[in-house]
Structure formats: structure tokens, C-alpha cells
Amino acid sequence: MLGICVCLCAILSPVLSDPQGAEEPVIYSCTDGYQYDPIREQCKDIDECALVEDACKGGMMCINHFGGYLCLPHNSQIYVSNSQDQGAQTDIVRPVVPPAVVPRPGIVSPGGAGVVAGPGAGAGVYPGPRAVSCSLGFAVDEQNVCRDVNECELQSPCQHQCYNLLGSFLCQCHQGYELAGDTVSCQDIDECSFSSYMCQYQCINTPGSYTCQCPDGYQLHGARLCQDINECEKGTHDCREDEMCWNYYGSFRCYPSNPCQEPYVRTGENRCSCRSQTDCQGVTPSIIYKYMSIQSERPVPSDIFQIQATNMYANTHNTFRIKSGNEAGEFFLRRSSNMSAMLVMTKPLSGPSEHVVDLEMITQHVTMNYRSSSLLRLTVIVGPYAF
């Protein structure tokens, strides 16, 4: 029994005492972007696009690559080729390059993105333009940059005037026009519909403007006012030689040059006197003819005519009255002094019309039993309009 134990100790002692004879664990390390696969007993690529959230910014496309990943524009194309020499599959990633652009390794083209190819395909930089989506009013130029489109030069969208803006344009119309609902067409402005005061008489709308018209007997004064035409001064009347032309607002009238009738005779301009003692009993010794013109619908009360004594005698007193022609009460005679009185219009008069008013001045001597009178026959001609 003792012999057996000594034998076993002799056999095990070399094993326990020799540290070189024990097996140590094998540790495998992979380069960045790879991890060890214990089943396949090799390093395999890590798919960062699947593991890293939002690996690429700005809407770029994430492409997993050997030992890393690429962020490329969405218009990039991927070419897959098998490299038998290296025994591995190589993905060559290149952006879309127009035929006119020649790729030059190591140089990034304007507007393009350089992309490094994976192992086995050779490292290089492939230039190319990005897929640029421009906002409305902009377009991509030769350098793949969004530039403002001058719509005014390109298509003349406005009917009248076009002004280019950044990313858009503005239409304006000529004077007298306004933009229609489509903001590019111009439509005429009816200035006559704005107000009844655009013209004194009648407003005529025209394309882009308006004109004022006046009635017969008037002429346009300035842009909107109507001025009476004096036919008597211009000689455009049709009065006879024995008649007097009297102009009034809007027209003219012909009156006898000598208005005196029996028993009166003409003793001065528009003055008629009765000189026959026999025939003049009970009538006014003298009559003076006067004419005046007023506009239709003149505001009231309005002072329109003044009657005044031509001679003043001592110890005399004058009174004034409307003798005839005021049956409707349109006038009132207001005494101003011992020598004069004012005819006041109390009701508006519409034209065209004619009103003959007899204004009488009665002179009475204070101390002597003496009384005389004189008559002024006033013809008031009312024009057809209020101007």
C-alpha cells in the first residue's frame, strides 16, 4: 500500500509543478467596426446603420460599409462587385455624376460629396452634385445651387408691370387700373362710381381714366368744372339788330333794344319816361328795365338785387315795395336806408325760368303835399343748372 502511494505521487508531481504544461485561454481582438463571431471563429462587420439611431443627419442615406458606414445623398447609386483576389465582397459607392463631370480622386466637386470606397476597391473621392430640391420661385443653376428665377424676364406673367422679388414676383397696373382677382391681370377702375362729385355735370368712364362733360351752353373749365359760354360776347347768338342779347347761365335771350311802349318814350339806356300830361295820369312817370341771371336752386335766403335812389332831395322820405311779380312769395324787399333797399330771394327758384318783378320807390315830401314814384322792372332769368 505504501508502494502504490509513492508511485502516484511520483507521477503527478511533474504535472503540478510545471507551469508551462497548463493551457491558457485564447483572446481574439477585432479592429474598429468589427466584432468577433465565436461560432464562425472570425471577425464580422458591425452594421452601424441598424444599431446607431439616426446615424446620418440632414436626411442623408446611411450605407453600411466594411468597418464603418457612409452617409450619402439619396440619389447615390451603389455598385456591388466580387473581388476574388481578396476573397471578400466590395461595395463601391458613387454619387450620380453627370456625363460632363469627370471624377478626379482627392478633389471634391462644388455641390458634391466625396465618398471613400471600401477595402479592396481602392480609396478615392468621387465628386458629384447633390439632388437639390428648390422652393417655388427658385431653380438649380450650373453649380447645383438654388437661384432666384426672374419670372418677369422669363415669361412676362403680368398684364402691365412686373417687378421681380426673391422667390416670387409682383404685378402692378397702370394708373386707372387695379389688379384683378388673379393678381396678374388688370381691370379698369370706374372712377365715376366713386363719387357724384367727380364731375360738376356728367362723368364718362374711359379705359384707365375718365372725362367730364358739360351740357349745351357750357364749356369744360379745368378737369371737372363747367363754365357758362357767353354767346352774346362770342357773337354766336341769333338776336336781330333791333334786339339786345342778354346772356344767362346756360344760354341767352333776345330782348327789345327799345323796351318803351306808349305812352312811354326812351329817355336813356333801358329808361322809359312818360312826358304827356294827359296820357300819364295814373301811371308811373318812369320805368327802368334791368336784367339779371342766377343759377337754379340757389340757396336761400339770398340777397340778389339792390334798388337805390339816384337823387336825394331835402325833406323827402322814400319807401320801397314789390308792386307786382311776387304772387308766389319768392321775394322780399328789405329797406336798407332812406336811399336804398335789397331784394331778397326767400324760396329756391328752378330753371330754366323767367321772373319779372316790379320794384317801386315812392318819394314823399315831408312838409309839402308832394308825392312821386318810379318803377324798376327787374327780369330775373334762372339757368337750368345749379352752376
C-alpha positions, 0 to 999 in steps of 0.5 A, a space after each residue: 500500500 505504501 508502494 502504490 502511494 509513492 508511485 502516484 505521487 511520483 507521477 503527478 508531481 511533474 504535472 503540478 509543478 510545471 507551469 508551462 504544461 497548463 493551457 491558457 485561454 485564447 483572446 481574439 481582438 477585432 479592429 474598429 467596426 468589427 466584432 468577433 463571431 465565436 461560432 464562425 471563429 472570425 471577425 464580422 462587420 458591425 452594421 452601424 446603420 441598424 444599431 446607431 439611431 439616426 446615424 446620418 443627419 440632414 436626411 442623408 442615406 446611411 450605407 453600411 460599409 466594411 468597418 464603418 458606414 457612409 452617409 450619402 445623398 439619396 440619389 447615390 447609386 451603389 455598385 456591388 462587385 466580387 473581388 476574388 483576389 481578396 476573397 471578400 465582397 466590395 461595395 463601391 459607392 458613387 454619387 450620380 455624376 453627370 456625363 460632363 463631370 469627370 471624377 478626379 480622386 482627392 478633389 471634391 466637386 462644388 455641390 458634391 460629396 466625396 465618398 471613400 470606397 471600401 477595402 479592396 476597391 481602392 480609396 478615392 473621392 468621387 465628386 458629384 452634385 447633390 439632388 437639390 430640391 428648390 422652393 417655388 420661385 427658385 431653380 438649380 443653376 450650373 453649380 447645383 445651387 438654388 437661384 432666384 428665377 426672374 419670372 418677369 424676364 422669363 415669361 412676362 406673367 403680368 398684364 402691365 408691370 412686373 417687378 421681380 422679388 426673391 422667390 416670387 414676383 409682383 404685378 402692378 397696373 397702370 394708373 386707372 387700373 387695379 389688379 384683378 382677382 388673379 393678381 396678374 391681370 388688370 381691370 379698369 377702375 370706374 372712377 365715376 362710381 366713386 363719387 357724384 362729385 367727380 364731375 360738376 355735370 356728367 362723368 364718362 368712364 374711359 379705359 384707365 381714366 375718365 372725362 367730364 362733360 358739360 351740357 349745351 351752353 357750357 364749356 369744360 373749365 379745368 378737369 371737372 368744372 363747367 363754365 357758362 359760354 357767353 354767346 352774346 360776347 362770342 357773337 354766336 347768338 341769333 338776336 336781330 339788330 333791333 334786339 339786345 342779347 342778354 346772356 344767362 347761365 346756360 344760354 341767352 335771350 333776345 330782348 327789345 333794344 327799345 323796351 318803351 311802349 306808349 305812352 312811354 318814350 326812351 329817355 336813356 339806356 333801358 329808361 322809359 319816361 312818360 312826358 304827356 300830361 294827359 296820357 300819364 295820369 295814373 301811371 308811373 312817370 318812369 320805368 327802368 328795365 334791368 336784367 339779371 341771371 342766377 343759377 337754379 336752386 340757389 340757396 336761400 335766403 339770398 340777397 340778389 338785387 339792390 334798388 337805390 335812389 339816384 337823387 336825394 332831395 331835402 325833406 323827402 322820405 322814400 319807401 320801397 315795395 314789390 308792386 307786382 311779380 311776387 304772387 308766389 312769395 319768392 321775394 322780399 324787399 328789405 329797406 336798407 336806408 332812406 336811399 336804398 333797399 335789397 331784394 331778397 330771394 326767400 324760396 329756391 327758384 328752378 330753371 330754366 325760368 323767367 321772373 319779372 318783378 316790379 320794384 317801386 320807390 315812392 318819394 314823399 315830401 315831408 312838409 309839402 303835399 308832394 308825392 312821386 314814384 318810379 318803377 324798376 322792372 327787374 327780369 330775373 332769368 334762372 339757368 337750368 343748372 345749379 352752376 
